[in-house]
């Protein structure tokens, strides 16, 4: 699919060839402002435009180039993420100016998405007006958080700040006769800048310590000699030369003559002989009730050098090892050295063969081969490599559950039982499946009906005949025998089928002649089989209060009925995120059609979505908010025409497959949109107003066992069947729905 740049409150203007060449030339020179250059167009004589260019490529943690300073006034911002700038992967990046941080200017709202395969070849531009101050820019795509920076804008003609800040540091504390600080020393750093002002102050401990933000005076209480380095950067990006202060900390006078207590533990995966597989981790601890622990040291091997212990020590080398350790308190008492010994061996060769599984289904059968009352499924799994870690089963296409004991199936009807296993190396076997039928006591198997339809009256398509939906002689309902959800090639063929079914029911005494005529009349009015008819779709919401009563609201928010047009609208007064869902039926492969309308107040846009294939929400007691069952275990097909904000726009599979505004299209607020979500196996197709705007294939392979914790991740794996729901986001994300209908495929 193709994506276009998203620009909030800005307009596109193509960059002229000479301007692009000039911007590229300046980028090479490290310059980004062309304020000193004139323009040869109808604005000759006006203040010259400045071109500010950002570039990106394969790295996801920094822009390849970015301007640091600019002059207040008109500017052309150019953002290029293309093959020419070094992007070889097709990874998209954004250039976004923050408008929500009070520390920075918020009067320029730029949000440009660029990738080498878009319609502009990854090079985009926008015209803006800059004001004096600082602008914070960053990449909005998740995982790109460190792609950020600051643009400092000065008054026109004010000159560029090229002078770094002035810095100084003082060390305070009580000293002994040797000039060492007793107990602790406090380092205070100061910085001033007469130009753009001080931006950041940093410090580092020791000659090779990492730089850290300086916010309050630094207290150093470890006994010994120390170096504290410091520096500052102004708002124009000028960095002051590094400086340092040296000092020593001495232990305060004490009568502590007791050395610290020390201990060490070794952890890791072991084999049967107690050797560690691949790696062992040594963790050292020390305590001192007198002057306190000052340092901990360790050494690897009998003659290895002592090193400062700061984190657990990992030993990877195969062989027998000795790790020595000791500690010193602040009074100078040194604990006697101790040791731990252990052996590291090569881990076993990688197991790439999944387990083997089998199942036996047992129970008493009737003459038709159906299990009477119940069946018991016993799963067996073996693995000659690393061993079986877990065994799982799935009943009737549901989620995979942990298998621990034989499973008893006592629900009357036809069943499928799938099973698989995973070994300790992570190999999962392909699922195997068996099927069987459970019959009621007495040997009567479940009926084999063409459809499932237990509505109270006979409804053909959307036309209600008013005739009771009776159980017939073969234990199917009248609705199930009519097969109005089947795709019929012609209306005449459908009517011939209905007439044949009704004649048999009339002869059997299930219906009378008057009811025969009423059902046949409903079939003619249904139009099923005619060109252009939505054949086989069943209304889940038809605009009536009785239809809405079949849905259930969970979580926050609320939907209200609009009787004048048969729609429902999310509440503007009942706040919170929640979901309206249809609990009467699960759907596997289906086509869901509905209409939605963005009714957000003011200039805002609604953010909502349609949930599909999520499990029964009340079967997850670990979830304090039942609406999160749909979020964690189902798929949300997004409804969101906002030009900014959340990057998942209309048609996206939220958290899995993104569609930009360019791919989804945009309709004016207050306009009804036709929406179709078609799901077959694990392939999702999303249509908006008859146009295919997204296709998504789950890539996670076999379906997963629902986790007990957070979202299972973004590998695409979800249930093979489930329920349907409508999200309500908040009182400002007002959205309406109507004409909700579904057809099983």
HELIX and SHEET records of a PDB file:
HELIX    1   1 UNK A   17  UNK A   29  1                                  13    
HELIX    2   2 UNK A   83  UNK A   85  5                                   3    
HELIX    3   3 UNK A  478  UNK A  482  1                                   5    
HELIX    4   4 UNK A  491  UNK A  507  1                                  17    
HELIX    5   5 UNK A  513  UNK A  526  1                                  14    
HELIX    6   6 UNK A  545  UNK A  548  1                                   4    
HELIX    7   7 UNK A  617  UNK A  619  5                                   3    
HELIX    8   8 UNK A  628  UNK A  633  1                                   6    
HELIX    9   9 UNK A  661  UNK A  664  1                                   4    
SHEET    1   A 3 UNK A  50  UNK A  56  0                                        
SHEET    2   A 3 UNK A  73  UNK A  81  1                                        
SHEET    3   A 3 UNK A 123  UNK A 130 -1                                        
SHEET    1   B 5 UNK A  69  UNK A  71  0                                        
SHEET    2   B 5 UNK A 148  UNK A 154  1                                        
SHEET    3   B 5 UNK A 133  UNK A 138 -1                                        
SHEET    4   B 5 UNK A  93  UNK A  97 -1                                        
SHEET    5   B 5 UNK A 111  UNK A 114 -1                                        
SHEET    1   C 3 UNK A 166  UNK A 172  0                                        
SHEET    2   C 3 UNK A 185  UNK A 192 -1                                        
SHEET    3   C 3 UNK A 218  UNK A 220 -1                                        
SHEET    1   D 5 UNK A 181  UNK A 182  0                                        
SHEET    2   D 5 UNK A 243  UNK A 250  1                                        
SHEET    3   D 5 UNK A 224  UNK A 234 -1                                        
SHEET    4   D 5 UNK A 198  UNK A 205 -1                                        
SHEET    5   D 5 UNK A 212  UNK A 213 -1                                        
SHEET    1   E 3 UNK A 261  UNK A 267  0                                        
SHEET    2   E 3 UNK A 280  UNK A 287 -1                                        
SHEET    3   E 3 UNK A 313  UNK A 315 -1                                        
SHEET    1   F 5 UNK A 276  UNK A 277  0                                        
SHEET    2   F 5 UNK A 338  UNK A 345  1                                        
SHEET    3   F 5 UNK A 319  UNK A 329 -1                                        
SHEET    4   F 5 UNK A 293  UNK A 300 -1                                        
SHEET    5   F 5 UNK A 307  UNK A 308 -1                                        
SHEET    1   G 3 UNK A 356  UNK A 362  0                                        
SHEET    2   G 3 UNK A 375  UNK A 382 -1                                        
SHEET    3   G 3 UNK A 407  UNK A 409 -1                                        
SHEET    1   H 5 UNK A 371  UNK A 372  0                                        
SHEET    2   H 5 UNK A 432  UNK A 439  1                                        
SHEET    3   H 5 UNK A 413  UNK A 423 -1                                        
SHEET    4   H 5 UNK A 388  UNK A 395 -1                                        
SHEET    5   H 5 UNK A 401  UNK A 402 -1                                        
SHEET    1   I 2 UNK A 457  UNK A 460  0                                        
SHEET    2   I 2 UNK A 463  UNK A 468 -1                                        
SHEET    1   J 4 UNK A 538  UNK A 541  0                                        
SHEET    2   J 4 UNK A 735  UNK A 744 -1                                        
SHEET    3   J 4 UNK A 567  UNK A 570 -1                                        
SHEET    4   J 4 UNK A 559  UNK A 562 -1                                        
SHEET    1   K 6 UNK A 538  UNK A 541  0                                        
SHEET    2   K 6 UNK A 735  UNK A 744 -1                                        
SHEET    3   K 6 UNK A 590  UNK A 598 -1                                        
SHEET    4   K 6 UNK A 672  UNK A 680 -1                                        
SHEET    5   K 6 UNK A 683  UNK A 688 -1                                        
SHEET    6   K 6 UNK A 691  UNK A 697 -1                                        
SHEET    1   L 5 UNK A 551  UNK A 555  0                                        
SHEET    2   L 5 UNK A 578  UNK A 587 -1                                        
SHEET    3   L 5 UNK A 722  UNK A 728 -1                                        
SHEET    4   L 5 UNK A 607  UNK A 614 -1                                        
SHEET    5   L 5 UNK A 635  UNK A 640 -1                                        
END                                                                             
